[in-house]
Amino acid sequence: MKNKKIILASMLACNVLWAESDILKVYDGVSTPVGMAFNHNNELIVAEWSASRVSVFGKDGRKRVLSDHIKSPSGIAVDKEDNVYVASYSTDTLYKIEPNGNLSIIADALATPAGVSIDQNGNIMVASKASNAIIFIDQKGTKSNLFNDLQTPVGIVELEHGYAISNINGDVSLYDKEKRKTGSYKGFKSPAVGIVGSQEGNVYAVDYGGSDVVEIQKNGNTKVLTSSLSSPVGVAINPQGELFIGTWGDSAIYKLTIK
């Protein structure tokens, strides 16, 4: 299926363009996929929110359960050793799942944790929706606030030149390394947990309140890659630069090849 649309919208000092992308439904019957990430075996790890389950989709298309002991799993991140970090939205807890299946608690009292990501130094960043903050957890387990006074943040990703944060009641905001705001995409109804960066420095974000998947380029231009998905909420990028999008509306996962 191909999607092509001309978009008229606004971004701070940015142009919004259209793009044509190939979209393929690759998995169906997924219980509200939210957090998504690839491990180093190119397997897709998915947080199935409504099933309280974390699943692995192998390269052969087969699915296996990694954990079914985490309530309302939301954000997911994978480190260099293939440990999987999962935020429990309803218990304010961050879990670690080791490759051997061992499950442990890394942090608690996180005030509605949504998106999770790992920075280039192996530290964990958690979007704390209820506290309007990004919580930073270093490799010793010490917590601090990386950002404060946000608009209900639900996702964060570190970029070569800074950070991108998705706020479900606001926008997708861009910051430099000194945490100064440099731009903002306001074309979404409700930015979601899903936000990733590419090797080229582009940001990919999704609109849970609508149907868009957007590329925010390093130069400030923006492309709407598709407007055909039903409440996209999760996104992951594989080593080939293909996007995998989890949709809340039809409980599916799509592969989007960027043109």
DOPANU-617116 format. One line per 3 residues: number of its first residue (from 1); their letters; for each residue x, y, z of N, C-alpha, C. Coordinates in pm, 1 decimal. Last residue first. Example, Ala and Ser with C-alpha at 12.3 -4.5 7.8 and 13.67 -1.06 7.14 Angstrom:
REM residues 2
2) SA) 1285.0,-225.0,708.0,1367.0,-106.0,714.0,1290.0,3.0,787.0  1319.0,-569.0,780.0,1230.0,-450.0,780.0,1320.0,-330.0,780.0
This chain:
REM residues 259
259) KIT) 1100.6,655.3,156.4,1143.7,690.3,20.4,1225.0,817.5,22.9  1106.9,403.6,398.4,1114.2,547.0,370.8,1168.6,570.3,231.2  880.1,162.1,466.8,1006.0,185.8,396.8,1009.1,330.0,350.3
256) LKY) 736.1,34.7,743.6,731.5,150.7,656.3,871.0,172.7,598.3  540.7,-224.1,864.9,675.5,-184.6,821.9,662.6,-72.6,720.6  319.7,-239.5,1145.2,344.6,-213.7,1003.6,492.5,-184.1,981.3
253) IAS) 121.4,-424.6,1360.2,253.2,-365.3,1339.4,277.8,-356.5,1189.7  -193.1,-375.7,1537.3,-108.1,-433.2,1434.2,28.1,-365.1,1434.5  -442.1,-277.8,1648.1,-356.4,-378.3,1713.3,-268.9,-452.9,1613.1
250) DGW) -581.6,-64.9,1549.9,-612.2,-196.1,1492.2,-517.4,-305.1,1541.1  -507.8,150.3,1725.1,-642.8,138.8,1671.2,-677.5,3.6,1614.4  -238.8,141.3,1785.3,-335.2,115.6,1891.8,-472.6,83.5,1833.2
247) TGI) 27.9,10.7,1601.7,-95.7,89.3,1600.2,-190.5,43.8,1710.7  374.1,46.0,1555.4,266.8,-22.5,1625.8,144.2,65.6,1634.4  597.9,32.2,1290.3,500.3,115.5,1359.5,394.6,27.7,1425.4
244) FLE) 923.9,42.1,1194.2,817.6,-49.7,1233.0,725.7,26.9,1326.9  1123.9,162.0,926.8,1045.8,188.6,1046.7,942.9,79.1,1068.6  1455.3,92.1,818.1,1311.1,75.8,800.4,1240.8,99.9,934.1
241) GQP) 1728.8,92.6,840.0,1661.3,221.3,834.6,1512.9,211.9,806.5  1854.6,-140.6,885.0,1838.3,-103.0,745.2,1767.6,31.7,728.8  1834.5,-180.6,1158.7,1963.8,-137.5,1102.9,1956.3,-95.5,956.9
238) NIA) 1505.1,-32.5,1234.5,1600.4,-142.8,1225.6,1731.5,-95.5,1162.5  1320.7,146.7,1472.3,1394.1,153.5,1346.6,1498.0,42.0,1345.6  987.1,175.0,1599.9,1125.3,128.9,1612.6,1189.3,137.1,1475.3
235) VGV) 706.2,300.5,1775.4,790.5,302.0,1655.8,929.7,252.0,1692.0  359.1,322.0,1875.5,496.0,274.5,1893.2,574.2,283.0,1764.2  123.5,440.4,1779.3,171.1,473.8,1913.4,315.5,431.9,1936.5
232) PSS) -129.7,543.0,1553.7,4.7,487.9,1573.8,61.6,533.7,1707.2  -424.5,538.2,1487.6,-365.0,570.7,1617.5,-228.1,504.5,1636.2  -397.5,379.0,1203.5,-500.3,399.2,1304.7,-436.5,414.6,1442.7
229) LSS) -249.8,536.0,911.7,-251.1,439.4,1020.9,-351.5,478.7,1128.9  -215.0,720.2,708.1,-314.7,615.1,688.2,-327.1,518.3,804.9  -28.7,905.9,641.0,-142.8,951.4,721.3,-252.7,846.3,719.8
226) TLV) 328.1,906.6,621.7,198.6,844.0,596.3,94.4,906.3,687.2  523.0,1100.3,642.5,551.0,979.5,566.2,425.3,901.4,533.7  568.2,1429.0,626.1,465.9,1334.9,670.8,480.0,1211.0,583.4
223) KTN) 871.1,1585.9,700.7,795.1,1509.0,603.0,690.2,1424.5,674.3  1029.0,1896.4,761.4,947.9,1785.8,812.1,872.9,1718.6,698.6  1339.6,2069.7,823.2,1225.5,2034.1,739.8,1155.2,1911.1,796.1
220) GNK) 1561.6,2081.5,988.5,1439.4,2148.0,1031.8,1318.8,2120.0,946.1  1781.6,1932.3,932.0,1782.8,2070.7,882.9,1656.1,2147.7,918.9  1713.9,1684.1,1026.3,1814.0,1760.2,1101.0,1817.6,1906.8,1058.8
217) QIE) 1355.4,1632.8,1003.4,1492.2,1626.5,954.6,1585.4,1716.4,1034.3  1119.3,1431.8,1111.9,1170.3,1565.9,1141.1,1319.0,1564.1,1108.2  867.3,1248.3,974.6,1012.9,1259.3,979.7,1049.9,1405.8,1002.8
214) VVD) 574.9,1098.9,1109.8,645.1,1217.3,1060.3,796.0,1201.6,1075.2  267.8,953.1,1063.2,406.7,922.9,1098.0,490.6,1031.0,1031.6  -73.5,1011.0,1164.0,50.5,1047.8,1095.6,174.4,980.5,1153.7
211) SGG) -321.0,996.4,1276.7,-281.8,885.9,1189.3,-144.6,905.9,1125.5  -405.6,1081.0,1605.8,-440.0,1093.2,1464.4,-393.8,972.0,1386.1  -309.4,1048.5,1857.4,-440.8,1110.7,1842.9,-486.4,1124.6,1699.9
208) YDV) -53.8,952.2,1813.4,-153.2,863.5,1873.9,-294.7,917.6,1857.3  164.2,1002.9,1576.1,51.6,1076.5,1634.1,-54.8,979.5,1682.5  523.2,968.3,1598.7,390.1,923.9,1556.3,282.6,997.5,1635.2
205) AYV) 851.4,1033.1,1457.2,752.8,1039.3,1564.6,615.1,1005.9,1509.0  1191.5,1039.6,1402.9,1064.7,983.3,1356.1,969.5,975.1,1474.7  1455.8,1255.3,1310.4,1367.7,1205.7,1415.9,1240.3,1153.0,1351.9
202) NGE) 1791.8,1229.0,1177.5,1650.0,1260.4,1165.8,1572.4,1199.5,1282.4  2054.5,1151.4,1178.0,2015.9,1259.6,1267.6,1872.2,1303.4,1254.4  2128.3,931.3,1040.4,2144.9,1059.2,971.3,2106.5,1179.0,1058.4
199) QSG) 2049.6,725.0,1196.8,2192.8,751.7,1190.4,2221.2,885.3,1123.6  1748.3,846.3,1363.9,1821.3,769.3,1263.5,1969.6,803.5,1268.6  1545.2,807.2,1659.3,1634.6,883.0,1574.2,1705.5,791.1,1476.7
196) VIG) 1199.1,788.2,1764.8,1332.3,732.3,1744.3,1414.2,826.6,1657.3  911.8,738.6,1950.0,997.9,841.6,1892.1,1138.6,783.4,1883.6  613.7,647.7,2090.5,705.7,615.3,1982.7,780.5,735.9,1929.0
193) VAP) 430.1,764.6,2262.2,552.3,705.6,2317.7,657.6,686.7,2209.1  300.3,1048.9,2069.5,294.6,923.4,2143.1,430.4,882.0,2198.6  108.8,1352.1,2040.6,233.1,1277.6,2020.1,240.7,1158.7,2115.7
190) SKF) -188.4,1425.4,1938.1,-134.9,1369.6,2062.8,-8.5,1290.5,2031.7  -199.2,1573.5,1698.6,-303.4,1589.8,1799.5,-253.1,1542.8,1935.7  80.3,1740.4,1540.4,14.6,1622.7,1595.4,-100.5,1662.1,1688.0
187) GKY) 223.5,1965.0,1462.0,123.3,1911.5,1371.0,48.8,1789.6,1420.9  431.3,2097.2,1579.8,299.8,2108.6,1642.2,188.5,2048.6,1557.1  761.9,2067.2,1664.5,663.6,2027.4,1563.7,526.7,2019.5,1629.8
184) SGT) 1014.4,2295.8,1741.0,895.8,2226.2,1789.2,804.9,2193.3,1672.4  1347.2,2393.9,1856.0,1239.3,2380.3,1759.2,1125.0,2298.9,1814.8  1524.2,2425.4,2062.0,1562.9,2477.8,1931.2,1451.9,2468.1,1827.1
181) KRK) 1581.0,2473.7,2403.5,1483.3,2437.6,2301.1,1517.9,2505.4,2169.1  1869.8,2351.3,2556.7,1797.6,2470.0,2511.3,1705.2,2430.6,2397.0  2040.3,2154.4,2645.8,1898.3,2146.3,2681.7,1822.3,2275.7,2655.6
178) EKD) 2282.8,2141.7,2538.0,2272.7,2222.9,2660.1,2128.6,2232.3,2709.0  2235.3,2008.1,2305.5,2301.7,1934.9,2413.1,2299.7,2011.3,2546.0  1901.0,2125.7,2214.4,2042.4,2102.0,2189.5,2103.9,2032.0,2310.6
175) YLS) 1577.5,1986.7,2136.4,1668.5,2056.7,2226.5,1812.5,2030.4,2183.8  1243.0,1985.5,2019.5,1383.6,1958.9,1993.4,1469.8,2045.6,2084.3  925.6,1833.8,2077.0,1019.7,1943.2,2100.0,1162.9,1897.3,2077.1
172) VDG) 616.4,1786.2,1965.9,745.3,1718.2,1964.1,850.8,1828.2,1968.7  364.5,1900.2,2201.1,427.9,1892.5,2071.0,543.5,1793.7,2076.0  110.8,1818.8,2408.6,179.6,1933.7,2352.0,232.5,1908.7,2213.2
169) NIN) 32.4,1599.4,2545.0,-58.4,1714.3,2546.7,4.8,1838.7,2485.5  250.6,1432.3,2506.0,119.7,1388.5,2458.2,16.7,1501.6,2458.4  552.6,1512.4,2371.7,462.9,1548.8,2481.7,319.3,1521.5,2437.7
166) SIA) 867.9,1386.8,2294.9,727.0,1392.1,2255.6,641.6,1414.8,2379.4  1183.6,1522.7,2232.5,1088.4,1479.4,2334.7,947.0,1492.7,2280.0  1517.9,1486.4,2137.0,1380.9,1509.3,2091.6,1287.2,1448.5,2194.8
163) YGH) 1841.4,1639.8,2179.4,1734.0,1550.3,2221.4,1604.9,1586.0,2148.1  2154.9,1665.9,2013.7,2067.5,1704.1,2124.2,1965.4,1598.0,2158.4  2304.9,1576.1,1801.1,2308.2,1719.3,1828.1,2217.4,1761.1,1943.4
160) ELE) 2256.2,1306.7,1796.4,2395.1,1351.9,1794.2,2406.0,1497.5,1837.1  1990.0,1249.5,2035.1,2042.1,1265.3,1900.4,2187.6,1309.9,1909.0  1781.7,1052.2,2239.8,1902.2,1134.1,2227.6,1947.5,1133.6,2082.7
157) VIG) 1433.2,1071.9,2288.2,1544.4,1007.2,2219.9,1661.4,1104.8,2217.5  1129.5,1010.5,2465.3,1252.5,1087.8,2447.4,1352.6,1004.8,2369.5  782.1,1040.0,2557.0,890.8,978.1,2483.1,1010.2,1069.9,2471.3
154) VPT) 597.1,1178.7,2702.8,575.7,1034.3,2690.5,687.0,965.0,2612.5  529.5,1459.7,2913.1,617.7,1387.9,2820.7,590.6,1238.0,2820.1  347.6,1694.1,2983.7,314.5,1551.3,2987.1,398.9,1471.2,2887.3
151) QLD) 540.6,1922.2,2900.8,395.4,1910.3,2883.4,356.4,1763.0,2871.0  791.5,2002.6,3156.2,747.4,1965.9,3022.1,595.3,1955.8,3018.6  947.9,2059.2,3386.0,847.0,2154.5,3337.2,807.9,2129.3,3191.8
148) NFL) 1278.9,1924.1,3317.3,1164.5,1954.3,3403.1,1065.9,2043.7,3328.7  1523.7,1675.2,3240.8,1438.2,1786.6,3198.4,1325.3,1801.6,3299.0  1658.5,1505.5,3414.2,1730.8,1561.3,3299.9,1658.0,1682.8,3243.9
145) NSK) 1673.1,1439.6,3751.1,1588.5,1491.7,3644.0,1674.6,1555.6,3535.8  1804.3,1123.2,3864.4,1800.2,1269.0,3866.3,1709.8,1313.0,3752.2  1909.1,829.2,4037.1,1809.3,902.5,3959.8,1827.7,1052.9,3974.2
142) TGK) 2147.1,571.0,4013.9,2111.5,700.0,4072.9,2017.2,776.5,3980.9  2245.8,339.6,3905.7,2107.7,339.1,3951.7,2061.9,468.3,4015.7  2484.4,345.2,3787.1,2485.4,305.2,3927.8,2344.3,299.6,3985.7
139) QDI) 2432.0,447.8,3541.9,2462.7,305.1,3547.7,2480.4,253.7,3690.0  2151.1,674.4,3598.3,2286.3,639.7,3555.0,2313.2,491.6,3579.4  1862.6,793.8,3475.0,1910.0,689.1,3565.4,2048.1,646.2,3518.1
136) FII) 1656.1,1069.5,3457.0,1784.9,1016.2,3413.7,1832.3,915.9,3517.9  1337.0,1157.8,3353.3,1418.8,1105.9,3462.4,1541.2,1035.3,3404.4  1180.0,1436.9,3248.9,1257.2,1324.5,3197.6,1351.1,1281.5,3308.9
133) ANS) 851.8,1542.7,3362.6,997.7,1542.3,3365.6,1053.5,1424.4,3286.3  590.4,1552.2,3461.7,632.8,1646.2,3356.6,784.8,1656.9,3347.5  495.1,1361.8,3626.8,579.8,1463.9,3689.4,631.3,1566.2,3589.3
130) AKS) 348.2,1194.3,3459.2,279.1,1262.4,3569.0,362.5,1372.1,3634.0  541.2,1093.7,3273.2,426.1,1173.1,3229.7,366.2,1255.5,3343.2  859.9,1069.7,3231.4,767.8,1059.6,3344.6,649.3,1151.7,3319.1
127) AVM) 1059.9,896.8,3027.7,962.4,1005.8,3021.8,858.0,983.6,3130.5  1386.9,813.7,3109.7,1246.4,774.2,3120.9,1158.7,898.8,3115.5  1696.9,693.2,3012.5,1611.2,811.5,3020.1,1465.9,765.4,3015.6
124) ING) 1998.4,549.7,3126.4,1857.9,531.7,3090.1,1783.0,663.2,3107.7  2328.5,527.9,2982.8,2235.7,573.2,3086.5,2092.1,566.0,3035.0  2507.5,470.7,2782.3,2442.4,359.8,2850.1,2353.2,398.5,2965.4
121) NQD) 2599.9,678.1,2636.5,2685.8,630.6,2744.4,2623.1,517.7,2824.8  2399.8,749.5,2463.8,2520.8,692.0,2405.9,2618.0,639.0,2510.9  2094.5,647.3,2639.2,2182.6,742.1,2571.9,2311.7,673.9,2527.4
118) ISV) 1790.1,482.5,2584.0,1924.5,473.7,2641.1,2015.2,569.0,2565.3  1442.5,525.8,2681.0,1551.3,515.6,2584.0,1684.4,515.2,2657.3  1091.4,500.0,2713.7,1223.3,469.4,2769.5,1324.6,469.7,2655.9
115) GAP) 768.8,650.3,2779.7,878.4,610.3,2692.9,1009.6,590.6,2767.5  641.7,642.7,3078.7,592.2,608.1,2945.0,709.2,560.2,2859.0  559.9,626.3,3420.1,663.2,621.0,3316.7,604.9,574.9,3183.9
112) TAL) 418.2,750.9,3658.8,361.0,719.0,3527.3,467.4,721.7,3417.4  639.0,790.2,3860.9,527.1,880.3,3828.8,479.8,865.1,3684.2  834.8,627.9,3964.4,867.3,704.5,3844.0,752.1,790.9,3792.9
109) ADA) 881.4,443.3,4173.2,833.0,579.6,4201.0,862.1,673.5,4084.4  1183.5,261.9,4083.5,1040.2,273.3,4108.4,1006.5,419.2,4138.4  1420.1,68.4,3892.0,1379.2,192.6,3958.7,1229.0,190.1,3980.9
106) IIS) 1467.3,-199.7,3833.5,1577.4,-104.1,3826.2,1544.4,23.8,3902.9  1384.0,-525.2,3918.3,1339.8,-385.8,3921.1,1462.1,-295.1,3925.3  1420.5,-809.0,3694.9,1450.6,-734.8,3816.8,1399.0,-592.1,3804.0
103) LNG) 1429.3,-1131.1,3560.0,1354.2,-1006.2,3569.3,1386.2,-937.8,3701.5  1598.4,-1341.5,3332.1,1587.4,-1289.2,3468.6,1522.1,-1150.9,3467.6  1643.2,-1420.8,3071.4,1505.8,-1415.3,3119.4,1489.3,-1363.5,3260.1
100) NPE) 1891.5,-1399.6,2964.7,1854.3,-1531.2,3017.3,1714.1,-1534.3,3076.1  1905.9,-1126.3,2902.9,1891.1,-1223.6,2793.5,1853.0,-1363.9,2840.5  1696.8,-960.0,3152.5,1825.5,-1003.2,3099.3,1804.3,-1105.2,2987.7
97) IKY) 1497.6,-691.1,3190.6,1490.0,-832.2,3153.2,1623.3,-869.7,3089.3  1411.7,-456.8,3430.7,1518.5,-504.1,3343.2,1498.7,-652.7,3318.8  1159.8,-203.1,3480.1,1211.9,-338.7,3491.2,1327.3,-361.4,3394.3
94) LTD) 1036.6,61.7,3662.2,1118.1,25.6,3546.5,1182.1,-110.0,3572.4  709.2,170.3,3767.8,830.1,90.5,3787.0,904.1,69.9,3655.2  442.7,243.6,3805.1,549.0,344.3,3821.7,687.2,281.6,3836.4
91) TSY) 234.6,80.2,3742.1,298.7,57.8,3872.5,417.0,150.8,3897.1  143.4,148.0,3489.3,46.1,147.3,3598.9,108.1,125.2,3736.2  363.1,128.9,3318.7,288.9,254.8,3327.5,201.1,260.6,3452.1
88) SAV) 666.9,7.6,3342.3,530.7,-32.0,3377.7,451.2,94.2,3409.0  917.2,-4.8,3096.8,844.9,77.3,3193.4,705.4,20.5,3215.5  1193.8,-209.0,3050.5,1050.7,-192.6,3025.4,988.7,-108.5,3136.1
85) YVN) 1482.5,-303.0,2884.8,1427.8,-220.0,2992.3,1284.1,-184.0,2957.0  1680.7,-581.4,2819.3,1561.1,-507.1,2779.5,1506.6,-432.6,2901.1  2011.2,-645.1,2716.0,1916.3,-634.1,2826.2,1801.5,-544.5,2780.9
82) DEK) 2198.8,-646.0,2514.0,2065.5,-699.3,2485.1,1979.2,-717.3,2609.6  2417.4,-498.4,2565.3,2424.2,-639.9,2604.0,2291.3,-711.1,2581.6  2342.4,-244.5,2497.4,2442.8,-310.3,2413.4,2458.0,-458.1,2445.0
79) DVA) 1980.8,-236.8,2560.8,2118.2,-187.9,2571.4,2214.0,-272.6,2487.1  1663.6,-124.4,2460.0,1756.5,-237.4,2462.0,1898.6,-183.0,2467.6  1344.6,-19.7,2586.8,1476.5,11.2,2531.7,1565.6,-111.0,2548.3
76) IGS) 1002.6,76.4,2587.7,1102.6,-30.5,2585.2,1232.8,25.2,2529.1  701.6,194.7,2752.4,825.4,212.0,2678.0,920.6,95.3,2692.1  485.0,-11.2,2880.0,477.5,100.9,2785.3,607.9,110.9,2707.0
73) PSK) 283.3,-260.4,3023.5,415.5,-221.6,2973.9,403.6,-113.3,2867.7  81.0,-330.9,3230.3,73.0,-214.3,3141.0,210.6,-170.7,3090.9  288.5,-523.4,3439.9,157.1,-464.5,3415.1,168.4,-339.7,3327.2
70) IHD) 472.8,-801.4,3372.0,483.7,-656.0,3383.1,349.8,-593.8,3346.2  486.1,-1069.3,3317.6,475.9,-1030.6,3458.4,485.0,-879.6,3479.0  556.6,-1203.7,3092.5,414.5,-1172.9,3110.4,386.8,-1134.3,3255.7
67) SLV) 826.6,-1184.9,2863.0,776.8,-1171.0,2999.9,627.5,-1146.0,2996.8  860.2,-1290.7,2608.5,978.7,-1262.2,2689.1,940.8,-1247.9,2835.9  713.4,-1519.1,2394.7,690.5,-1430.9,2509.0,820.1,-1415.4,2587.1
64) RKR) 749.7,-1506.9,2037.3,764.5,-1574.8,2165.8,749.1,-1472.0,2277.2  667.1,-1555.6,1696.6,653.5,-1475.1,1817.7,675.4,-1561.9,1940.7  820.6,-1557.2,1372.0,760.6,-1624.5,1486.9,766.4,-1535.6,1611.0
61) GDK) 958.7,-1437.2,1170.9,819.1,-1400.2,1188.2,752.0,-1464.8,1307.0  1224.9,-1476.5,1157.6,1142.7,-1571.8,1082.6,993.6,-1543.0,1096.9  1321.0,-1295.3,1334.1,1340.1,-1265.3,1192.6,1259.9,-1359.9,1103.7
58) GFV) 1068.5,-1276.1,1598.9,1193.9,-1315.4,1537.3,1201.2,-1279.8,1390.4  944.9,-1075.1,1835.5,912.2,-1120.6,1701.3,1043.8,-1147.5,1629.1  867.2,-1106.1,2170.3,976.8,-1096.8,2074.1,928.5,-1153.8,1941.9
55) SVR) 678.4,-921.6,2418.0,696.5,-1027.9,2319.9,814.1,-998.8,2228.3  542.5,-874.4,2726.9,650.9,-829.6,2639.6,685.5,-945.8,2547.9  219.9,-796.7,2858.2,313.1,-894.3,2802.0,420.6,-822.7,2719.3
52) SAS) -39.1,-709.1,2920.8,68.2,-709.6,3021.3,176.9,-809.8,2982.8  -219.7,-674.0,2722.7,-197.0,-812.6,2763.9,-96.4,-822.5,2878.0  -215.4,-405.6,2664.8,-338.9,-460.5,2721.6,-323.7,-604.6,2768.0
49) WEA) 62.0,-373.1,2563.5,3.6,-302.5,2678.4,-113.1,-378.1,2741.5  321.7,-527.9,2474.8,178.2,-543.8,2446.4,101.1,-497.0,2570.4  615.9,-416.9,2357.6,534.7,-411.7,2478.9,387.8,-418.5,2438.6
46) VIL) 845.0,-601.6,2165.7,722.1,-521.9,2167.1,654.4,-531.6,2303.8  1133.8,-631.5,1974.5,1077.3,-646.4,2108.4,959.0,-550.9,2119.8  1245.5,-793.3,1692.5,1164.2,-681.3,1738.3,1102.5,-713.8,1874.1
43) ENN) 1581.9,-875.5,1617.0,1449.0,-919.1,1658.8,1375.1,-799.0,1717.0  1846.7,-838.1,1555.2,1745.8,-782.3,1464.1,1607.8,-842.0,1490.2  2011.2,-899.9,1752.8,1981.7,-1009.0,1660.0,1877.2,-967.8,1557.2
40) HNF) 2009.8,-684.5,1916.6,2122.0,-695.3,1824.1,2113.5,-818.5,1734.2  1663.2,-569.2,1913.8,1785.6,-613.5,1979.5,1894.5,-634.2,1874.2  1450.1,-285.2,1865.6,1520.8,-400.7,1810.6,1639.0,-437.3,1899.5
37) AMG) 1139.5,-191.2,2019.8,1282.9,-171.2,1997.7,1341.0,-299.3,1938.9  851.0,-26.4,2147.2,909.4,-117.4,2049.6,1057.5,-85.4,2035.0  554.5,31.9,2339.6,699.1,40.1,2324.4,751.2,-65.0,2228.6
34) VPT) 285.0,-83.6,2217.5,324.3,52.1,2257.4,474.8,67.2,2238.5  22.2,-265.7,2078.4,167.8,-247.9,2084.7,204.2,-103.2,2115.3  -238.8,-416.4,2154.2,-202.9,-274.8,2169.5,-52.0,-255.2,2187.9
31) SVG) -156.4,-718.0,2095.5,-241.0,-653.8,2196.8,-190.7,-513.7,2230.3  -178.7,-806.4,1759.7,-87.4,-767.6,1867.4,-167.7,-684.1,1967.5  -304.2,-886.3,1523.7,-345.6,-944.8,1650.1,-249.9,-918.6,1764.7
28) DYV) -28.5,-899.8,1288.4,-166.0,-866.7,1325.1,-197.0,-930.4,1459.7  254.4,-777.2,1119.2,201.1,-855.8,1230.0,61.7,-805.6,1263.9  287.8,-627.0,886.9,371.6,-745.3,906.1,323.6,-834.1,1020.9
25) KLI) 164.8,-431.1,635.4,129.8,-487.6,765.4,206.6,-618.6,781.9  359.2,-188.1,479.0,318.7,-328.0,476.5,283.7,-371.9,617.8  412.4,89.1,273.1,365.8,40.5,402.7,316.1,-102.5,387.5
22) DSE) 631.3,317.4,126.0,569.4,186.2,115.5,535.3,136.3,255.2  569.8,669.2,80.6,635.7,558.7,148.7,559.3,429.7,125.2  629.6,993.0,-15.4,560.3,871.0,-53.8,636.9,753.1,3.7
19) AWL) 578.7,1306.9,149.9,663.7,1197.5,105.1,576.4,1080.4,65.5  572.6,1663.1,178.5,506.9,1534.1,170.5,606.7,1431.3,122.0  680.3,1901.0,432.9,674.4,1848.0,298.3,591.3,1721.5,297.4
16) VNC) 709.9,2193.1,607.2,648.5,2061.9,609.8,626.6,2016.7,466.8  985.0,2380.8,728.4,892.8,2353.8,620.0,838.7,2213.1,633.6  1033.8,2590.9,1018.6,1054.8,2469.0,941.6,951.0,2457.2,831.2
13) ALM) 1001.6,2772.8,1228.3,1107.2,2797.0,1129.7,1134.9,2675.1,1043.9  811.6,2552.2,1390.7,892.1,2670.0,1417.4,1007.1,2676.7,1318.1  566.2,2456.5,1153.9,665.9,2418.6,1252.1,751.0,2541.9,1274.7
10) SAL) 246.0,2378.9,1016.8,348.9,2473.7,1056.9,440.9,2413.0,1160.0  96.0,2264.3,706.2,106.2,2271.0,851.6,217.3,2368.1,886.2  -32.3,2077.1,465.2,-14.7,2218.4,495.8,-16.5,2230.9,646.8
7) IIK) 71.4,1805.8,269.6,37.9,1854.5,402.5,63.0,2004.7,410.0  -31.4,1571.4,40.4,28.6,1702.6,55.9,-21.3,1762.0,186.6  40.6,1225.8,26.7,-46.7,1332.7,71.8,31.9,1462.7,79.9
4) KNK) 23.5,885.3,-21.6,80.9,1009.2,-72.1,-12.8,1122.3,-36.3  104.7,552.3,29.8,31.5,667.0,81.4,100.2,792.6,32.9  54.5,221.2,-77.8,129.3,345.6,-81.9,40.6,458.7,-34.8
1) M) 85.0,-118.2,0.0,0.0,0.0,0.0,88.4,123.1,0.0
